[in-house]
Amino acid sequence: MPDRSRKRPADLGEPTGSAANDGVDGPHLQVNAGKNPAAVALGRLGGLKGGRARAERLSPEERHELAKRAAAARWRER
């Protein structure tokens, strides 16, 4: 398994920072071009609370079964 605690060295040939990724129109106009801003806000709101809300609805037995399946998938041979 790779050691994920170390950061990879930066690629010196690539520009860094948000200015290089923003483009001409700015970050918000590129990502949300043609989308309804209200729908984007609602989608983000649901995404932020989704996992926690689902975990609160599950019983301890259901959480245990899901955890067992997740662990088995992580250790499965590929």
NORJO-V928042 format. One record per helix or strand. SS is the DSSP state (H for helix, E for strand). FROM is the first residue (numbers start at 1). TO is the last residue. If there is no record, write none. Layout:
ss=SS from=FROM to=TO
ss=SS from=FROM to=TO
This chain:
ss=H from=18 to=22
ss=H from=27 to=31
ss=H from=37 to=57
ss=H from=60 to=75
